[in-house]
Structure formats: C-alpha cells, structure tokens
Amino acid sequence: MISLTIRRLTGSRAWNPPPLARTMATARRQALETIPSTPIKVLRTVDAVRKWRKPQVLDHRIVSLVPTMGALHEGHLSLIRAAARESHHVVVSIYVNPAQFGIKEDLASYPVTWDNDCKILAELDRELADDGGNLGRISAVFAPTTSEMYPSGFPGQEVDSKGSFVIMTPVSELLEGRTRPTFFRGVATVCMKLFNIVQPEKVYFGQKDVQQTVVIRNMVRDFMLPIDVVIGQTSREPDGLALSSRNVYLGERRRKVATVLSRALKAAEEQYLNGVFDRESILKAANSVVVNTLNEQLALVPEQRVKYEVDYISLADPSTMEEVVSEVNPAVGGILSGAVKMLSVESPQPGEDLGHSDGPPVRLIDNIVLKPST
C-alpha cells in the first residue's frame, strides 16, 4: 500500500493536494504576490486584506483607498498622488463591479488591462518614492473576484434583483439614475463592501462622476462611517475632454467631436461667472452648443459625420442634485452636469480607427461646479 501511494504521488499529474494543503498553498502564494519590481502587494481576498490591515491599525498608520475599475488613466493617478501625500499607506482597488452595469450595458467589452495597470502603478510608485513630499506610497492593490465580493452569489443586474444592496434615495433616482436605474445601487453597494474590507481613514474619488460623489458622501454621513471622503478635480485632455476609461471606445472620428459636452458646460459656466443666475439663460448657453454642433455634423456626408444623443443637461443643487427651479443662489452655487451618448460610427471606412471593441456607443458624462461667490 505504501509503494502504491508513492507511485500515485509521483506519477500522476492529475493528483490534487488535500483541501487544507491547497488552502495553505494559496495563502502562501497570495502572501508573496507583488507587482513585479515593486513592494506593492497584490491582495486577492478579504482575509488577505484584513491580515495586511491589522498591523497598520496597531501602528496608528493612516490608510487611504482609491477605488477603481482598472483601465487606469491620469485621473486615477492624480487621486493616488493626493492619497500618498496625506497617508502612510495607499490601497488601490481594481475590480470591475458588475452590479453597476445595466443588463444591456457594456460589461463584456469593458476594458480589462491588468498588465498595463500594474505597469502604470509600478511607474507611479517609483515616482512617489522620489518625491520627498509624500507621507506614504502605494502599499497594496486589492483585486478580488466577483465570488469574493459577493459571497452569497451575485444577485444580478435586473432592477428587481433580490440580494443585499445599499440604496441611496432620492439622489440615486435623479439624472444618471433615471437612465441607469441600478447604477448607483451597484456603486453604493460595492463601495460599502470596499470600505468595510479595507477600513480606510480616507477615500478618494474624482469630481467627474459628480453624482457618485454625492451618493458616497451621503452614504458615509447617513451610515456614520468613520471615513473622510476626498474629491479630486476632474482630469482633462488639453482640449477639455474629461478623462475616462471609456474614452478608449471613441476612435479617431468620434474623439474629435467628443468635446461637445465639455464645451457646452463651459458655455453655461461663463453665463454664471458673468453674473447670470437664472436657470433658463444658463442652460440655453449649453443647449445652443450641443444643438449647433449636431447640426454641423448632420450637414456632413455619412462617411465623415458623427451622431450623438443628449441624455440631459442639468443645473442642480450641489448637495442634493435636485434641479434648480428658477435661479442659482450665488451663496450656495450649483452643479452643471450632462450626459451625451456618442452613437456608433456611421459608414466606417476601410482601416478607420473605430476604437476599442470596434467602437460601441459611448456614454460620456461631465460636470462643472459653480462655486459660491464670496
């Protein structure tokens, strides 16, 4: 019996170690996993994060979290830099959360760029190491699976899905929430999970997703979470286009027209800065830009033009996202925001750059904060 057992162990490629041995091997592998050529740990499980986090609590170290869905760009990096200036340890989460995609949205084609993201983080960490003004650096990347994030099973993307959710109303029902009814439910739920897993003192989000920042601030306040929410300014291309992971879908032709939303909001902001506070006049300036630009495109031949649909142009209260009824209170300010759906390229030409995944429709969002007058 002993010799037979030895032959099975040494001669069979199909043999699997006992469950306990597999668990221990997995734990050792995860404990050793880092981004190549860096000290940045790659943590795949909740237990691994909590094991890493415990010494930071005992040592009174400040831990910050920068939640992302990968496909990292300069907007993400600006948040990580800000976190490193104010924290001993920065955790970057990379997880494409299916709960914030609708059943007809582009989850399957969402850019997954793990290797490039790791390269970007490695380069950024070296930059942070050379900057003497930082309190800390990137200490860990949390990159879980969906089964890890949803231990009872993923409840689905339907509006009437059953499961454990965080639902913030009425803010999640406005603007983006009207078009994407499960989006903020998914955002709030996954952020609550991430906050509970990492237990950061600070979390960093970008201003581009302005309604999301209001949802997160309200959630932290209403559930009395001991977390500071830090909002970083929107990062933009030189021509004003807000940076977004979805911009890779645009391709060359649509990219040239994609600034229509930022230009429209800028035109509305100019009205406010010039002392115009009534809603109708401010929004008229924005709507003129989107209408005139579309008319210019429609005058072109199909092989050259770009079509888009305006979802909304909004002028809202900065704390509730409720629409301003008549005039902006200059002592309070407001939020200009909008969403435009860039339609797929019409009559694509041979060799034309259509963008990632052959250029599906791309929904662009942007906003400008109208600051209170002093």
Residue pairs with C-beta under 8 A, 6 or more apart in sequence:
8 15
9 15
16 22
17 25
27 48
30 42
30 43
30 44
30 45
30 48
31 48
33 41
33 42
33 44
34 40
34 41
34 42
35 42
35 118
35 121
35 122
35 125
35 141
36 118
36 122
37 122
38 121
38 122
38 125
38 126
38 138
39 125
39 139
40 121
40 122
40 125
40 138
40 139
40 140
40 141
41 52
41 139
41 140
41 141
42 140
42 141
42 143
43 49
43 52
43 140
43 141
43 142
43 143
44 143
44 144
44 145
44 148
45 144
45 148
46 144
46 148
46 197
49 91
49 140
49 142
49 197
49 198
50 197
52 139
52 140
53 63
53 198
53 199
56 63
56 88
56 89
57 199
61 88
61 89
62 86
62 87
62 88
62 89
62 135
62 136
62 201
62 202
63 87
63 88
63 89
63 90
63 91
63 139
63 198
63 199
63 200
63 201
63 202
64 83
64 86
64 87
64 89
64 90
64 91
64 200
64 201
64 202
64 203
64 204
65 83
65 90
65 91
65 92
65 93
65 194
65 195
65 198
65 200
65 202
65 203
65 204
66 76
66 79
66 80
66 83
66 90
66 91
66 92
66 93
66 203
66 204
67 93
67 95
67 190
67 191
67 194
67 203
67 205
68 76
68 92
68 93
68 94
69 94
69 95
69 96
69 97
69 110
69 245
70 94
70 95
70 96
70 111
70 112
70 113
70 114
70 117
70 245
71 110
71 111
71 112
71 113
71 117
71 245
71 248
72 113
72 116
72 117
72 120
72 121
72 245
73 235
73 243
73 244
73 245
73 247
74 235
74 243
75 206
75 208
75 232
75 234
75 235
75 242
75 243
75 244
76 92
76 206
77 120
77 124
78 206
78 232
78 233
78 235
79 204
79 205
79 206
79 232
80 90
80 92
80 124
80 138
80 204
81 124
81 128
82 204
82 230
82 232
83 90
83 202
83 204
83 230
84 90
84 128
84 134
84 135
84 136
84 137
84 138
85 133
85 134
85 135
86 135
86 202
86 230
87 135
87 136
87 201
87 202
88 135
88 136
89 136
89 137
89 139
89 140
90 136
90 137
90 138
90 139
91 139
91 140
91 141
91 142
91 198
91 200
92 121
92 138
92 140
92 141
92 142
93 141
93 142
93 143
93 144
93 194
93 198
94 114
94 117
94 141
94 142
94 143
95 142
95 143
95 144
95 149
95 190
95 194
96 107
96 110
96 112
97 149
97 186
97 187
97 190
98 107
98 146
98 154
98 157
98 186
99 150
99 154
99 155
99 157
99 182
99 185
99 186
99 189
99 190
100 182
100 183
100 184
100 185
100 186
100 187
100 190
101 107
101 110
101 157
101 183
101 186
102 157
102 180
102 181
102 182
102 183
103 157
103 158
105 180
106 249
106 357
106 360
107 157
109 249
109 356
109 357
109 360
110 245
111 245
111 248
111 356
114 143
118 141
121 138
121 141
124 138
125 137
125 138
128 134
128 137
128 138
129 137
142 194
142 197
142 198
146 154
147 153
147 154
149 190
149 193
150 163
152 163
152 164
155 161
155 162
155 163
155 164
155 165
156 163
157 182
157 186
158 182
159 181
159 182
161 182
164 189
165 185
165 188
165 189
166 185
166 188
166 189
166 191
166 192
166 219
167 185
167 188
168 184
168 188
168 215
168 218
168 219
168 222
170 322
171 177
171 184
171 211
171 214
171 215
171 218
171 320
171 321
172 183
172 184
172 185
172 188
172 215
173 181
174 211
174 316
174 321
174 322
175 211
175 312
175 314
175 316
175 321
175 337
175 339
176 183
176 184
176 211
176 339
176 365
177 183
177 184
177 211
178 312
179 311
179 339
184 211
184 212
184 215
187 212
187 215
187 216
188 215
188 216
188 219
191 203
191 216
191 219
192 219
192 223
195 203
195 220
195 225
195 227
200 227
201 226
201 227
201 228
202 227
202 228
202 229
202 230
203 216
203 227
203 228
203 229
203 230
204 230
204 231
204 232
205 212
205 213
205 216
205 229
205 230
205 231
205 232
206 213
206 231
206 232
206 233
206 234
206 235
207 213
207 231
207 232
207 233
207 234
207 367
207 369
208 234
208 235
208 242
208 243
208 244
208 365
208 366
208 367
209 365
210 335
210 337
210 367
210 369
211 321
211 337
213 229
213 231
214 318
214 319
214 320
214 321
216 229
217 229
219 225
220 227
220 229
234 242
234 243
234 366
234 367
235 242
235 243
236 242
236 243
236 262
237 243
239 259
240 259
240 262
240 263
240 266
241 247
241 255
241 258
241 259
241 262
242 262
242 364
242 365
242 366
244 364
244 365
246 362
246 363
246 364
247 255
247 258
247 362
248 355
248 356
249 355
249 356
249 357
249 359
249 360
249 362
250 258
250 342
250 355
250 359
250 362
251 345
251 352
251 353
251 354
251 355
251 359
252 352
252 353
253 304
253 306
253 345
253 352
253 353
254 306
254 342
254 345
254 355
254 359
254 362
255 355
256 306
257 293
257 297
257 306
257 308
257 342
258 342
258 362
258 364
260 289
260 290
260 293
260 294
260 308
260 340
261 290
261 338
261 339
261 340
261 364
261 365
261 366
262 366
263 289
263 293
264 285
264 286
264 287
264 289
264 290
264 313
264 338
265 286
265 313
265 336
265 337
265 338
265 366
265 367
265 368
266 368
267 285
267 286
267 288
267 289
268 282
268 283
268 285
268 286
268 313
268 315
268 336
268 368
269 336
269 368
269 370
270 285
271 281
271 282
271 285
272 282
272 328
272 334
272 370
276 282
277 327
277 328
277 329
277 330
278 326
278 327
278 328
279 315
279 324
279 325
279 326
279 327
279 328
282 315
282 328
282 336
283 313
283 315
286 313
286 336
286 338
287 313
290 310
290 313
290 340
294 307
294 308
297 305
297 306
297 307
297 308
298 305
298 307
299 305
302 346
302 347
303 346
303 347
303 349
305 346
306 342
306 343
306 345
306 346
307 343
307 346
308 340
308 341
308 342
308 343
309 340
309 341
309 343
310 338
310 339
310 340
310 341
311 338
311 339
311 340
311 341
311 363
312 337
312 338
312 339
313 336
313 337
313 338
314 321
314 323
314 335
314 336
314 337
314 338
315 323
315 324
315 328
315 334
315 335
315 336
316 322
316 323
316 324
316 334
316 335
316 337
317 323
317 324
317 332
317 334
317 335
318 332
318 333
318 334
318 335
318 369
321 335
324 334
328 334
328 370
330 372
330 373
331 372
331 373
332 372
333 369
333 370
333 371
333 372
333 373
334 369
334 370
335 367
335 368
335 369
335 370
336 367
336 368
336 369
336 370
337 365
337 366
337 367
337 368
338 365
338 366
338 367
339 363
339 364
339 365
340 363
340 364
341 361
341 362
341 363
341 364
342 361
342 362
342 363
342 364
343 361
344 359
344 360
344 361
345 352
345 354
345 359
348 354
348 359
355 362
